[in-house]
Amino acid sequence: MESKCADCALRKKAEARPGSLVARLWRWHTGWCPGWKAYQKDLKQQGA
């Protein structure tokens, strides 16, 4: 599965304001999102 997480505007907003509602929604989202899991797997394989 190809992930768009590297360019995701929601992720960037959440990282810019870690205490915001957007950040809390983002963290909740990453718990079940198959795209996020694929993105993390790709990062691990790249050694990042």
C-alpha positions as CSV (number, residue, x, y, z in Angstrom):
1,M,0.0,0.0,0.0
2,E,1.4,3.4,-1.0
3,S,1.2,6.0,1.7
4,K,0.7,9.7,1.4
5,C,1.7,10.4,5.0
6,A,5.0,12.1,4.0
7,D,3.0,14.9,2.3
8,C,-0.1,14.9,4.5
9,A,-1.2,18.4,5.5
10,L,-3.0,17.1,8.6
11,R,0.2,15.4,9.8
12,K,2.2,18.6,9.3
13,K,-0.4,20.7,11.2
14,A,-0.3,18.1,14.0
15,E,3.5,18.2,14.2
16,A,3.5,22.1,14.2
17,R,1.1,22.2,17.2
18,P,1.5,19.0,19.2
19,G,-1.0,20.1,21.9
20,S,-3.8,21.0,19.6
21,L,-7.0,19.2,18.8
22,V,-5.7,18.4,15.4
23,A,-2.7,16.6,16.9
24,R,-4.9,14.6,19.2
25,L,-7.0,13.5,16.2
26,W,-3.9,12.7,14.3
27,R,-2.6,10.4,17.1
28,W,-5.9,8.7,17.3
29,H,-6.0,8.2,13.6
30,T,-2.5,6.6,13.5
31,G,-3.7,3.9,15.8
32,W,-5.9,2.3,13.1
33,C,-4.8,3.7,9.7
34,P,-3.3,1.1,7.4
35,G,-1.6,3.8,5.4
36,W,0.3,5.1,8.5
37,K,1.3,1.5,9.3
38,A,2.6,1.1,5.7
39,Y,4.5,4.4,6.0
40,Q,6.1,3.4,9.2
41,K,7.1,0.0,7.7
42,D,8.7,1.8,4.7
43,L,10.6,4.2,7.0
44,K,12.0,1.2,9.0
45,Q,13.1,-0.5,5.8
46,Q,14.8,2.7,4.6
47,G,16.6,3.0,7.9
48,A,15.1,6.3,8.8
